[in-house]
């Protein structure tokens, strides 16, 4: 279609009735709608631009676009969600991650060694290159040069430091709360950049503006990166010295807390400007083992007060809470036994959707990573699931708990106590404390001990189960047992097989019984589950979420 078309010039699309054209284009991505509107003035007058989501981060371009939408009399009225990208660009040693916590000094003109290492690591990860070259993969020659990458990245750092020093992103959020009358959800994510360079999970203005072959160290946001062999240490919220063992003597307590700056400033802003209409708070970690420091529940602190304030608002309906729990199980989960966690959740009496995840690494054998097996553990090391006040949530429709070691008997009892309105349950990446308890026995217990099968089909909770897929984590792979599990639970004739087989302690599905491989990087990808898996190179070119 020629760019010279004007409002008086016809095109094939304009032959469709206006209503049909609007209906068809409603299925297009915003980026496609923008190109279509730019190609023809008449179409621009017919096809509206959808701007329901806006982005914020410590980046001047993101802030500029955010404010432009907030100032537009039409666009601002349709915004229902703000996505806060909390993955700041690193500006120091890539492994130590000092760039996560402080706005550095003015970057040097010359490319530093940490950037060279981080950029090369990102390229090798992106193109599946190994040092000895045994797999035959190489880094393409047309990638932007190291010097050009650094100069582009350096400008990004300068802009980021300016934002962090002025809090202009926080000021923009305050402005947006006043200007977006339909706003209902704030999403906080450390994963906007995605797993591979050139494939962001969120199409923020900053990320969309990157040159096609730009390569850089991808920021991972909060601690708990899935690429590490062990989880980084977790320090207490009011510990003035412990964190220095990891982040150095020059690191202050405030800088350590600002690893989770997005969580802090978003909730503080919502608390200070309480005339907003936000009823949903989503921490979108996209299958990463990370989250907010759980030590905010040790004792009252500003972050806890702001968190509890949001949950206690009338009409607050959704909470997706991702917590970095460290090794809490070794001390019997002290942060969750103070009463603060339960008190905050108990105040959310209008809650309809609740999801809780931890960074605990549950392997394919159902064992928490690093423990080897459960021998020698005591029951108190299982997550105290009774701290979840489900009887205070009479409107709950979705319940999810991911990445925890729990007592299976307590989990089943908790589900039994939930509202009749419950329509979906997620129990993913789970380990069970009791001997001879696995997913096989869980499905049997849900089928036989709950009354779900007696409900009308549309009133039955749908079960969601995701399992670890070792050796394929770089492709975002996981095993989904959703369809097979629901078929087993709700089969009236009792002929549907248990997808986990007959061994009561099994954590692995049986091939050919309905489990499938999926990927959170490529939502349309699906292949039948096979124990040894299938390597699928096409997942490297995955589809962005938004």
Steps between C-alpha positions, in 0.01 A plus 500: 500500500653832395586756764366765262141390548277773635152517649334524156680200356339157530667173592372146513440512874271798464259288298404320820219642713637719776372272775664194342831681451505605866416145609772340285774744602416449866696172475818675383788590727539870578819514292309375194215743563750788513644402161153464352389838630818660371447363150159654434333807645149364445583184691649711778162666541323163525736267687569611857838459667477280809702628792383304802850443635777755563858446616723662757862442598819691576528604136431847354329370183259281697415797721456732201253264329319433828445872557395559139225240536399646837464840332290371208131560566389184319782248551523554875139392556564146372805419714423221746852378586841644584797265456801599710822353359726455804800354316753780495800482270813381677781751524767299680636146524244275328526221757498710817211702366579833666308668221184360650528716807660833428504767236866495405735780419523633145593200281843503338541570130701181454321167511558336841589134542175412678300615198714294261448189713129560552434575133684189384318284755165635377592428137615147580179437692289643218664295223573186704875535458744305719861594565655195334258521208406133513139568392605697192309817592663841457415863568381670177739746341237770450453566873561864594867556583620501859589872493166600348316284752684665788437854375128427463490329839694785660232748393238273652693496827528878504125530456432234763723670755328832435162341567616323817657816638189710431226240564333620181351152450328526838369846409363357175320225694344759729381691194362187336292412806323832455463481122386141433137474615464134392823379665450181700825299486867562569737230379852489641753290310876435504475307171412759234824441307423131463752218495670566166621829356272631229195323642348707782197367684345847507506744211596810696596813305862465617528137389319563171752775421803271531691447172432158350846356569570680829656262756533571870503329843132426563397626845334237716343736751456348843717224652420140425609477137428159356843494335681480834600164644383614845273776626670823610496567876194671646555753777265639762321824421651688794842331503760776483800281421419153364437606140848653481646150472346480154474863389811649659578732790394804299143376463248663733181345636293732281690388190444137592127558543492673163575173327120486527455871427193446282311318775590771749417809295186361338338402831619819670347709222171309514489553876572872478251563217207294619240647264608254230286217360763223506343169605760255366871461581687246288865400542571343160817292530427279196617171648818642651598406854497844653281747685482757778713453812272310740669661802262796471268275702749454787388816677310818410678715242393760244481243220273275706274790598463603134433141394235450767343836415445398138348163591259656749342729241132422430470325164861377485456184295828355370841426650777309323774499766849373415733466799871433523512274805866400507541201733203575725416131526822436694373725781135388473382803299541771767393789273159336460442420868503857638134552413567798273469303178168347602369832634565677170330227297206481741415863425441423130143382550397580140779289349403301190842391371797396715831355388810443714842385379845457653848459358532143633643281225295179484673240282338234282507258793296730723791602720590858594824587321813453707337261751547185297204329668261562788662252739580658835263794453227570753141598426560857616729550200198474271339833415233583764212509255258585780626861487283544189164627632280349230186523714543878489468486120136411429523629141818309403487361145867415439756358742860422411802393701827434318847391605444388859563191711165429667312232688264347246235437764501869595474607136197279438336625821565859391337443162206333672443815707486735203202687361249328273585775249848349446549434129872436452786362711872493418735265685826519303866423571402341829668267749302304759643421841320177580652168403330334202334826397540639152281637224348157445356496850405869485273441201340202671438707814347786304274258314389297801509743794354816349152553361614659177366218281152548642479856369352607170770498228527880483544521879787253525847636580750438222836368616830638366827312552839603360812293560872564456657404169868438568752561220253723313476797736676725246207441266250594770365146497271347760264204514127573509269234642187719504279317252595150612461583870153650455392209285604259776327694780171559321464177302153375592567141394832483685679375191741791443855406608694693759759691290763431767449125490442268794800577722360715781822699544546583130584856395548418132216439255485185294558534127190470287249589773434859396785707643658750259812713476437874482710815520435829673717659229282370217135484608394312185762226540375156605633146446409172671702439815793261463722406792823594323345798324551634151743781425312771308723769358201704381433606858799732482286721278212519739193718498490791741220506752378847415 
